[in-house]
Amino acid sequence: MDPTAPRRRPRWHRNILFPAEPVLRLGRWNVSWLLPAAVLVLIAVVDWNSSGDFRIVTWIVLVPGIAGAMCGVAATALFAVACALTYALIDSAFEYDYQEGPADFFLVVAGGLLAVLACWLRIRAQGLLTRAEDAAEAIRLAVIRPIPPGSGGLDSASTYLTADVSARVGGDFFDVQPSPHGARVLLGDVQGKGTSAVDAAAAVLGAFREAAFYEADLAVVAARLESRMRRHNAYTAARRWAAGGSCPACARGLRGRPPRGGAVGSRAPARPGP
């Protein structure tokens, strides 16, 4: 274990006490709690110094909501409790005629409970989104592997930007494959988008990395890539046919590029792959 590596916090500490990405940060410190704390103190001070005709202590119900949007579940719960206690202390200090009453107290308590629930749902959604982004990044690194500087004796640099800014991987592909016959470079784009484009890019890159290393003739490499894509298209078309059945819309979609050797779903290709 690397002693210089940052210490990993327990999962309950990361997901409950503090959010994964602090909303406010001061250097290395998470200061997301400062804003709800400042609002709590401001409301308490202003209401304490009011004449009683215009009181704002009920506005304290906003504090747990602000904390729920910026802090973790435990911090939001602490702010909810602090707001309920502050309301009870300040309201009881006024004369009976100027007290807000138990109805507003229950409003503050209910607002705190809802804020804690909303905070838990927010952190849960953030966790799901983070895991999805990590999975997409892992897929991208598996399909479009980073090209080391000087790979194959070439001065190369690469970056990968998808057309959709929210996506991590798409149908574009590139690779540099060192081989005993020299460096081979592949650059291309799959027509389409989504997981089908990623699947096709992974298929052609896998075939290229093997053929480019073992085959000396580039024409043979190109033929291997063409054969791999034809088998991939046949497999994809058969899978769509099995999923779509005899639906006319599915049949129209499958008539775009049928594999050689027969119609999709009627007979196997004349030259099946190995």
TAQUITA-V911551 format. One record per run of one state. SS is the DSSP state (h for helix, s for strand, l for the rest). FROM is the first residue (numbers start at 0). TO is the last residue. If there is no record, write none. Layout:
ss | from | to
SS | FROM | TO
SS | FROM | TO
This chain:
ss | from | to
l | 0 | 9
h | 10 | 16
l | 17 | 23
s | 24 | 25
l | 26 | 27
s | 28 | 29
l | 30 | 31
h | 32 | 47
l | 48 | 55
h | 56 | 69
l | 70 | 71
h | 72 | 92
l | 93 | 94
h | 95 | 97
l | 98 | 100
h | 101 | 142
l | 143 | 149
h | 150 | 152
l | 153 | 170
s | 171 | 176
l | 177 | 182
s | 183 | 188
l | 189 | 193
h | 194 | 213
l | 214 | 216
h | 217 | 243
l | 244 | 246
h | 247 | 253
l | 254 | 273
